[in-house]
Amino acid sequence: MTVTISRSEQPRPSIVDWSESAPATPSPLRWRLTAYPIAFLAVLAVSFVIVVGSGSGSSTVGGRIGGDFPAFYSAGTLVANGHIDSLYDPVAQASVQSDLLGSERGFLAFAYAPHVALAYAPLSLVGYRLAYVIHTSLMVAALVAALWMMRPMIGIIDRWFALAVAASIGFYPMFIAVGGGQNTAISLLLLVWLWRSLRDGNDLRAGLAVALLVFRPQYALPVLGLLFLGRHLKAVGWAVVGISATWLVDAVLLGPSWFTDWLHSVGPFVSKDADVNGHNAVAVVGFLQSLMGTDSAIAIGLGALGSIAVAGVLAQAWRSRNHGLDHLMAMTAAGLVLLSPHTMFYDAGLIVISLAVLADRPSSRWRLVVVVSGLALLQTASTVLGFSPFAPVVAGIFVMSIPADRNRMNRSDRTLMAAC
């Protein structure tokens, strides 16, 4: 007799909180593991207020504030002022940023699609400092939201949420991304949203997460392909609808030729950034180019082979469906960092997902997080070294995210994967 189980009746994957199988944490230690992270976060918040409130213009006691934020602020300003046609004009960008870079020369290029500039337009309506404070607060909120969304899936985050927040914000790549005006936290939130949506069997939300992630196409397109290989066809369909709508928005903003205009601006930017910022590259191609030279055929060839290998491992994992969803997302987060030809150190904040999954294993706990967080600080020597010492660590995390036993999924995991 064949029994058919509806989607709503299908069992959900069991959530294992490995900490429950360990000896109970003594009350004094439990208090410290909650109070100390909160105190650390409070110190960071006070320090941020003091730094932002000092100096004048874009200069503070800690130097120029904003990191890469002037590129986004200037793009939003061009849109708000009705000059979106000049969005990729170097002269226009440099003109808007003239008072935002302090004593630095040149300008920070905006290399995103037009709809991203539209999203930053509201921030350009307030002063630069206030806009930076709002942006930083939003990135912190996105990071906290991502961790909160992980709570039902990762027992150790659910048990020690304050510690997880402090560890994630203090994780050097994420710390630099949040304070440096970047949007890594948004990418992280959207990946976690995708993860949670697939867990819940919600194809519409999963597709929407991928569609929103298209603001970083180097992440969204590989994820779309992996979902297709994993036979999440409804999620793929909704994602295609969302991506098409985004393309139409960009066409309305900048005309039907917006994609060509965008590519023409991105090409020189990526080439120039590889020369100037190569020591921060953590992707396979970028890392090898920083070692051998940006024009090295060997670096490009080996980098391409390495990227193909990473893509092949991810494709096989999603296609075979022999791994639990948590492990797939851990592999994917680290793999996306390695795949893109232009991935900087702060983008490695995405491996917060990988570290969360690995730390939830009975044999790992928080030791791995402590070690990786310490190794991340080696990035401070990248300017002297000429390459990113953290790039091999990201590759190691990717390898560690691949389960040694391909048949480790419990029965409910298999049921969910089959249902999707």
Buried (B, 14 or more C-beta within 10 A) or exposed (E): EEEEEEEEEBEEBEBBBBBEEEEEBEEEEEEBBBEEBEEBBEEBEEEBEEBBEEBEEBBBEBEBBBBBBBBBBBBBBBBBEEBBEBBBEBEBBBBBBEEBBBEEEEBBBBBBBBBBBBBBBEBBEEEBBEBBBEBBEBBBEBBBBBBBBBBBBBBBBBBBBBBBBBBBBBBBBBBBBBBBBBBBBBBBBBBBBBBBBBBEBBBBBBBBBBBBBBBBBBBBBBBBBBBBBBBBEBBBEBBBBBBEEBBEBBBEBBBEEBBEBBEEBBEEBBEEBBEEBBBBBBBBBBBBBBBBBBEBEEBBEBBBEBBEEBBEBBBEBBEEBBBBBBBBBBBBBBBBBBBBBBBBBBBBBBBBBBBBBBBBBEEBBBEBBEEBBEBBEBBEEBEEEEBBBBBEBBBEBBEBBBBEEEEEBEEBBBBBBEEB
